[in-house]
Amino acid sequence: MKSKLISIEQAVSLIKNDDKIVVGGFVGSGHPEALTSAIEQRFLKEGQPRNLELYFVAGQGDSKDRGLNHFGNEGMVKRAVGGHWGLAPRLGKLALDNKIEAYNLPQGVISHMFRDIAAGKPGTITHVGLQTYVDPRLDGGKVNSRTTENIVEIINLDNRDYLRYKHFGIDVCLIRGTTADEFGNISMEQEVAPLDALSQAMATKQRGGIVICQVMRLARGGGINHLFVQIPGILVDYVVLVDMVKEPQLHMQTFLEQYNPYYSGQVQFPEDSLFKPMEMSIRKIIARRSTLELLPLGNCTVNLGIGMPEGVANVAREENVRDKMTLTVESGPVGGLPASGLSFGASYSPSCVLPQPSQFDFYDGGGLDIAFLGAGEIDAAGNVNVSKFGPKFAGCGGFINITQNARRVVFCTTFTADGLKVGAADNRLQILQEGKTAKFVEKVEQITFSGKYALEKGTIVTYVTERGVFQLDAEGLTLIEIAPGIDLQQDILDKMQFKPRVVASLKLMDPAIFSEGKMNVSG
């Protein structure tokens, strides 16, 4: 591999001041940690490369030092455009402190932008982001006051509004694979997903840039089955080999696990034999009521957000209705069971794994029957904020793509935050300690989900909490169910910053939700 194999020092020396850099990955999966950490080391030692423009699709990091946190040094980056920032707080702080230009765009849109750049298209045109903070009539995806250039614009086609996301140049692309042969062909047999690597490499070559791929092993020409090649050598300029004996931490399958064969299909995950029901908790109560939204649909394709919504899969398994849902993750897995935490993006024994742009094609085209997602703030119009809360800036990730295109959306959230404690006894809910912070607010800080847009599209939207269930209709947020043991005025209305509509025939949530043992639901 004399022509393409170079040292990591040679690789990072190719990056110049003011370069436009693309970095691939999803949390820790597919992230070229050896390359990004070496870039930071060079900057700290030599003061360069400086003033980089950084472009990324999914969030990449461990909320501490790894991933895109390597770019979180003042002077290193002048502009960053990405889908999710919460796992890279060092980079995010530069944005919040107004020290870099920063944009937060929908993850699926950025994924498609690379593919569109590769095809030489004049921008990425989509409905995704309309009436959210990405819409230029609101914030245009800008994170701070330093960011002034409009990179999103409204266009009208056939009397309908769309957003056009402007494209950008690329000088260097940093991606990751498992194996490279002497021609630079790349396979990904131990990765969790191909992600955007192919589109990013193609886009880079279209823009005249160079592609550097980090791998963990080498093969001779012909040593990789051509059907397993994810990135052809014609798109790869340089290959960097990680020493897996001395520095395995620089090429982990995820930022949580060095290697898990369930994720890459070497071993079948025994989901039934390892299943353990959740203990009774507020999370289980919300997951149980949310699961009831699944039952009328029959077999359906589902996206589960990270955190609270993950409990839906566990409850479905306990209630023997797990076969009603095919779980998907925006990173590409279809089927199987999504992993969580720093392994989010992987799935245990998926039936297949799509490239991320194709997964978002499926999502944006309305392929999801139902999506279960969390919510930070909710207002009277049904708007939801999950992306920005004062000094806390996470970004939207795939949330906008998913919520604007799924046929049904279920938001799973506690009614209040910061200290809420509940119990369940005699098939009734007990509020043991109320949360200090209201989640149902007069106006959300940032519109990540637009209730108005959902109504225009005809999306069925439900908001499930431990003490009440709301639905979105033409009159706004409407309370349709209340938990047994809860006082409507004291426990719900008095804890909201607005007065929701309450249906005359207010129902009780199923008492079985608050009982020990199975609910014994059926589809």
N, C-alpha and C positions, 0 to 999 in steps of 0.2 A: 504493500500500500504506500509506496514511496511518493506517489503523486498527490495523494490526498490526506494521508495520515500525518498530523502535525502535533507538536506538544501543546499543552494548555497555555504555556507562556507565549508561544508563537500565535496561538489563536487570539488571545486577548490583545496582543500587540497590533492586531489588524483593525481594532476599533479605534477610531479617531475622534477627536473633539468635534462636537456638533453633529455626530452621526445620528441617524434615525434607526433605532433598534427595535426589533420584534423579538419577544421572548415567549416561547410556547410552554404549555403546562396547564394543570388543573389542580389547585391546592398544592400537592407535592408530586402528583402523578405526572409524568412526562416533562417535569421541569428540569432543565440542565443545570443542576446545582453546582457541579464542578466549574462550569463556565461562569456563572453569575457570581459565585464566591471569589473566583480568581479576578474578575473585573473589579470587584470592590477592593481586594487586596492591592491591586495595581493603583487604584485611585488613592488609597490611603498612603501608599508609599511614594507615588510619583505626582499626585495631584491631577491625574488624567486617566481615562478620558473624561472631559468636562462637557457640560451643556448638551447632554444627550436628549433626544426625543425618544420616549419609551412607549411602545404600543403592546397591549396584551389583551387577551380575551377574558379568560376566567381569572379569579383571584388565585394568587400563588404565594404561599407562605405558611408559616406556623404560628402566626400572631406574635412572633418574637424576632428572630434574626435571619431565618432562612428565606429562600425564594426571592421575591421582589424587594424584601427588606434590604437586600444587598445594595439596592439603588437609593436607599434612604439617607444619603449623605449630602449635605448642602453643597451646591455647586456641581454636583455630578449630573443632575437632571434639570432641564429647563422646562420640559413639557411632558406630561404623561396622559395617555388616553387608555382607559381600561373599563372592564365590565364590573369588577368587584374589587374593593380595596381593603375590606375589613381584616384580611389575613396578613396585610403588609402595613402595620401601623407606623413604621418608620417612614415609609413613603407617604402614607396618608397624612402624617403630621406636617410634612413639607407643604402639602396641599392646603391643609387647614390653617397653617401659619402664613399662607399667601406667599410662599417662597418659590413656588413653581406654578406654571400654567397647568390646569388639571381639568379633565373631562371625565364624566361617568356616563357611559352609554350602555344600552342593553347588550348583554353578553352575546345573544344570538345575532344581533345586528353586526357587532364587530367580527364575529365568526364569518358571517356572510360577506363582510367587506373584503376580507382577504381573498375569498374566492372570486369576488367581482373585480378586484384589482388584477388578479391573475388573468382574467378574461378580457381585460382592457375596457371594462365598462365605465361610463361617465359618472359614477357614483352608485351608492346602494339606495334603492328606492323601495320603501316599505311603509305599511301602516303602523308598524310597531313603534310605540313611543308617543303616538298622538295623545294629546290631553294629559300627558304626564309631565314631570319636570324636564324631560328631554325635549319636549315640544318648544321650538324657538319663541312661541308666544308666551311661554313661561320662563324657564331658565336656559333652555337650549343645551342642557347637559353640563353646563359650566359649574365648577365646584366652588370657585372663589372670585373675588373682585379683580384679581390680577388677570384672569382669563377673559379676554374680550373678543377674540375672533369667533365669528359664527361658523361652526362647522356642520350645523344642521339647518336646513331650510324647508319651508312649506312649498310644495308644488301641487298643481291641480291637473289631474288626468281624468278625462271622461266625467267631469263635474264632481270628482271626489278628491278630497285632500289626502296627500301622502307626505311623508318626510323623505328628503334626500340627504343622505349622509355623505359628506365630501371625503374623497380619498386622500391618501398621503403617500409620500415617498418612503422607500425602505433602503437603507445602506447595508445593514447586517441583520441576519436572522439566526437566532439561537434556538435549536430544537434538540430533541432527544429520541433515541431509538435503543433497541437492544443489541443488534448485531449489524456490522457493516462488512461488506466484502471489498476487494481491492479496487473495485470500480465506483465505490461510494453508494451502492444499493443498500437500503436500510430496511431491516425487518423489526418487528415489535412484539416478538413472541412472549416476552415477560413484562410487557407494559399492560396497563389496565384498559387502555383505549388508544386509538390512533389520533384522537383529538383533532387539532387544526394543522398538524405538521405538514401535510401535503399541500394544503391551500397556502400556508404561510411560505413554504419553500417556492411554490409557483409564483406567488405574488412578488416575492423578493427578486426572483430572476426577471420577471416582467419589468421591475423597476430598476434593473441593472445592479442589484446588490449581490452580496455573497451570503451563502448558507453554510453555517458551521453546525455539525451534528455531533452530539455527545453520545457515545455508546459504551457498553460494558464488555464487549468481546468482538473478535474479528473472525472472518471466514474467508477462505480462498474463493476466487471467481468460480461461480457455479455451485458454491456451497450453500447458497440460500435458494430454496425453491422459489421460482419466479412468482408463484401465486401468493407467497408470503411477503413479497417486497411491498412495503407501504410507501416508500419514497424512492424513486428511481435515481440512479447515480448521476444522471444528466442534470439533476437539480441540486446536487450536493457538491460544494467546492472543497470543503475540508472536513475531516473526521478527527475527533479527539477521543482517545481511549482512556477510560478511568481505570486506575489500578484497584481492582476489587478486593485485593488482599490487604493492601495498606490503607485504602480510603473508601471502604464500602458505603460509608455515610454520604458520599457525594453522588451516589447513584442508587437511592432507595426506590423501591416500587411505589411507595407512598411515603409521606413524611411521618407516618406512624409505624410502618412495617417495612423491613428490608425486602422480604418477598413472601407473598401469600399465593399459593398455587390455585386457590379458588378464584382469584380475580382474573387470572389469565387462562383459565380453562384446562389446566393440567390435571386437576382433581375436581370431582363433583362435590358440591357442598351439601352435607346431609341436613337440610333445613329442619325437617321433621324431628330427627333424633336429638338435635341440639336445642330445640325450642323450649323456652321458659316463659310462662305468662308473666306479665308485668304485675308488680305489687299494686294494691289499691293506692291511688295517688291522684292528685289533680291532673297530672298528665294522662293517666289512664281514663279518668272520667271524660276528659275532652276527646280523647281518641275513640272512646266507645261511642259517644254521640256522633262524632264525625263519621265513623264507620257506617252508621245507619243511613247516611246519605248515599252510600255505595250500593246498598242492597237492591233498590228498585231498578238499577241499571243493567243487571245481568253481567255477563262477562265484559270487562271494560279495560281500557288502557289508561294508566294512571301515572301521574308524577307526584312524588312526595317531597315536600320541602324538608330542609334539614331542621332538626330540633323537635319541637312539639309534634309536627305532623308524622314523624317517623313511627310514633306509637300506633298509627292506624294499621300498619302491616302486622304488628304483633297482635293486636286485638282481632284482626281478621283471621289470623292463624288460630287463635284460641277459640274463636266462634265457628271454626270450620267453614269459613267463607273466603279463605285466602285464594282459592281457585277462581274467584270472581274477578281478580285483578292481575293484570300484567304490569309490573312496575317498570318504569323507565327513569333514566337520569339524563340530564341535559348533556353530560359529557359523552353520551353515546350508548351505554348499555340498555338492552331491551330484555326484559325477563330477569329472573333471579331475584336476589334481595340486595338492595342498596346498602353499601357500607356507610359508616358515619364518622364524625370527628375529622381527624387529619387524613383519613382514608376516604372521605367523601369524594365521589366521582367514580369510584370503583363499585362493582357489584359482585356478590357471591354467585358464581356459576350462572351468568346471564346466558340466554339462548343465542344472542349475537351482540356485537358491539359495532355501532355505526360511527363513521367520522362525525365529529361534532357539528359541522355545517349541515350534514344530512339530517341529524337529529332535530336541529332547529327548523329545517324545511318541514319536517313532519309536524312539529309543534305549531309553527306559524300557519300551516295549512289547515289547522283544526283537527289534528289527529288525536289529541287527548280528549277522552270522554270526560275526565274529571281530574282536578288537581287539588291537592291538600297543601296549604301553605300557611306560614305564620303571619302575624301582624303585630306591628309595634304600636301604631296609632290608627284609630278609626274615627271618622267624623260623620256628621248627620247626613252628608250626601253619599256615604258609603265609600269615600276615598280611603285608601290605606297607605301608610308610610312605613317602609321597612329600611329605608336607605340612609336617612340622616336625622340625628337627634342631637341638636346643639353641637357640642364638641366631639360627638361620636359620629364617625362617618364610615359607613360600611359599603355603600353602593348597592346597585340593584341586582347584579348578577343576571341570572336568567329569569328573574321574577316577572319582568314586564312582558317578555315573549310568552311566558307560560300563562299568566293571568289574562292577557288580552286575547288569547286564542283558544284556550280550553273551553269546551262546551259548558261545563259546570265548574265553579270555583268554590272551594270551602276554605275559609280562613279559620285556623285553629289557634286560639289564644286565650290566655287567662283574662279575666274581666278587669282586674287591676294589676299593678306591678309593685315591686319593691316591698317584700315582706309578707305577701299574701300566703296564708296557711288555711287549708280546709280539711275537713274530715267527712266521713260518710257513716251513718248509722241508721238502722231501721228504714233502709231504702230512701233516706233523705240526706240532703247536703247540709253541712254545718260550716259556717264561716268562723274559724277559730281566731284568725287575725286578719284584718283587712289590709290590703296593699296601700302604700302611701301615695302611689302615683296613678292617676286616671289614665286609662288607655282609650276611652271613648271621649274624644276632645272636640271642642267647638270647631277647630280647623287644624288639619294635620300640617306639620311643618313642611313636608315635601310630599307631593302627590306621586307615589310610585305606582299606585293602582287608581284609575279613575272610575268612580261609580257611574258618572254620566256616560262615559264611553261604553261601559259594560251594558248599560240599559239600551243604548243605541244599537249595540250588536245583538242584543237578546240573550246575553249570558245569564245563566242562573247562578246567583251569588248568595252564599249562606255564610254567616259568621257564628261560629260555635264557641261558646265559653262554658265554664264549669257551672254557671248559674242561670244562663239564658241563651236562647238561640234567636238570632236576628236574620232577616232576609232583606235583600235589596229590591225595592219596587219603585214605581214612578213617584211615590211620595217620599222617597228616601229610605232611611234605615227603619225597619219595622220589627218590633219584638213579637215573635210568634210562639215561643215556648219559655217556660220558667221552671227551674228545678224545684222539686218538692222540698219544703223546709225553708224556702227563700221568701222574704217579704218583698213584694214588688216595689214599693216606695222606698223603704229603708235600704235594701240591699242592691237595688238596680238603679232606679230613677235618680236617687239622691247621689249616686256615685258617678253620674254622667254629667258632662259639661253642656249637654243639650238634651232636649226632651224628644225621645223617639216616638214614632207612632206605635201604639199598642193595639193589636188586633182585639176585637171584641170577644172573640172566642179563643182567648189565650189558653194554650194547652200546657199540661204538665209534661216535662221531660220524662221519658220512660223510667220508672222507679228502679228497674233492673240495672240501670247504668250505675247506681250508687250502692249496689249490693256486692257482697263477696261471691266468688264463684263465677260461673259463666252467665252471660245474659240469656243464652239459649235463643238467639235470633236465628232466623232462617231467611234464605233468599227467595 
